[in-house]
């Protein structure tokens, strides 16, 4: 397992993010997915984020990325959703006819932390500290 570091800490903060198109409209094709990924990778460095994996279906995208302890994840997600929505609607003009009131992303998202050990093992490790 390779850990990230900064001046004062060692960490591994992995996240699984799912972003859904408003009303689950099936509008994402390969070209659009590639552009959405490019926008994500452009914004990442400003928030100390590294993209590890990207995939999509026609109505949502899945991302696996790493962050730093000081990364403001919600600000990053909002910045990404805002920028990508604006650019996609500008670059893919036909999309406007498929969207409701020009909203691209749903307001909500799914963000799950991922780690190497299941939560039960971590809980047991913490519970048994100092017993020996």
N, C-alpha and C positions, 0 to 999 in steps of 0.2 A: 504494500500500500504506500503510495507516494503522497506525502503531506505537503501542504502549502505553508509558507512561513512569511513573516514580516519581522520588523525589529524586535517585537516583544512577545510573539506568540507563534505557536505551531497549530495548524488547524486543517480540517477537511470538511468543507461545507458544500454539500451537493444538494441540488434542488431539481425537482421534476415539475415543470410548468406546462399547463394545458391552457391554451387560449382558443376560444370558440368564436366563430363568426356570428354576428347578431342574427338571431332567429334560426341559427344553424343552416343558413343559406349555403348551398354547395357551390362555391365559387372559386375555390383554390385549385389551380392547375400547377403543373411542374414549373412553368416559367414564373408564376406568381410566388410559389413557394421559395424558389431560388432567390427572388428579389426580397422577400420577407426575411430570409436568412441573412442576406447581405446587410440589410438595415440593422438587424440584431447585432451582427458582428461589428458594425460600425459604432454602435452606441455602447457596446460592452466595456471597452477600456475606460470610458469616463466613469464607470461605476465599479471598477475592479471585478469584473465578471468575465468568465471564460466559458465559451460554448463548447460542450463536449459532444453533444448529439442533437440532431434535428430530424424530424420526420413530420409528415402531415397526412391528413385525409382531406376530402373535399370541403369539409366544414370546420376543421380545427387543426391546430398544430401542437406537437409535443416537443418539448425542449428539455435537455438535461444540461445543466450548467453549474459552475462552481462560483462561489462568492467569497468575500473576505468578511471578517467579523464586523467591520465598520460599513459594509455595503448596505445601503438603504434599498432593500428589495422592492418595496411598494413604490417608491419614487422611480426606480428603474423601470418597473413594469408599466407604470403610467406613462413615462417618457417614451418607452418603446411603442406602446399601443397608439399613442397620439401621433408620433412621427410616422410610423408604418401606415397607419390609416390614411393620413394626409398624402403621403407619397404614392401609395397604391392607387388611391382614387384619382390622383393626377396622372399617373403613368399608364393605368389600365382604364381608359375612359368608359369602356363598355360595362364596367362593374357597377356604375351608378344606377343602371336600370334594374339591377338585380337586388339592390339593397333597399332597406326601409329607411326613409329619411336620411339617406347617405351615411348611416351608422355602419361601420365596418366590423369592429369587435364588440362582443357582448361586454357589458359593464363588469361582469363577474369573471373570475378565473379560478383555476385549481392550482395550488402550489403545495407540493409535498416535499418535505426534507427526506433525503435518502442517505443511508449510511451503511457501513460495513457489517455491523452486528445487529441482530434483531433486538428490539426494545426489551424483551424479557431477559436477555443475556446481560444487557447493560444494567437493568434494574437489579438483577441478582448480584452483579459485580459491586454495585454501590452498597447494597444491603450488607454484604459480607466484609466490607472494609473495616479494619480495626479489630476483627474477631480472632485473629491468629496471634 
